[in-house]
Amino acid sequence: MNINNIENDNKVNVVLALVGASAIELLVSLVTPDDVAGKSYNDLTKLLENYYKPKHSVVGERYTFGSRNQQENESVTDFILALKKLSINCEFGDSLKNTLMDRLLIGVRSSAIKTRLFSLATTTDLILG
């Protein structure tokens, strides 16, 4: 169904008729103490979007990234992949390569691997490979 072809006054009623009881209960909870019927279509879609796809806290994402160390029995390759995944919402921008390398150097468990990485300190190809 294309909701764009429905007049604005009827969009809320159409959506409420289609979404089902659990979604209506959620909307009621999200708008309380207000009434769902008093909200616009845009208000309701924004509430649902914020609920289902909350914005990431860059500070929280960076904390999680910065706290990550190589786990026991985790390969260096898997550790690098985990760091890359954790960095996605950190907004490191141009400093991403160096930040990944720094976290790898700090978080890797093996002293021998750390020593080897120190000899590559200016090379971030290892982490991006």
Stockholm file with secondary structure:
# STOCKHOLM 1.0

chainA/1-129         MNINNIENDNKVNVVLALVGASAIELLVSLVTPDDVAGKSYNDLTKLLENYYKPKHSVVGERYTFGSRNQQENESVTDFILALKKLSINCEFGDSLKNTLMDRLLIGVRSSAIKTRLFSLATTTDLILG
#=GR chainA/1-129 SS CCGGGSCHHHHHHHHHHHHCHHHHHHHHHHHTTSCGGGSCHHHHHHHHHHHHSCCCCHHHHHHHHHHCCCCTTCCHHHHHHHHHHHHTTSCCGGGHHHHHHHHHHHHCCCHHHHHHHHHTTTCCHHHHC
#=GC SS_cons         CCGGGSCHHHHHHHHHHHHCHHHHHHHHHHHTTSCGGGSCHHHHHHHHHHHHSCCCCHHHHHHHHHHCCCCTTCCHHHHHHHHHHHHTTSCCGGGHHHHHHHHHHHHCCCHHHHHHHHHTTTCCHHHHC
//
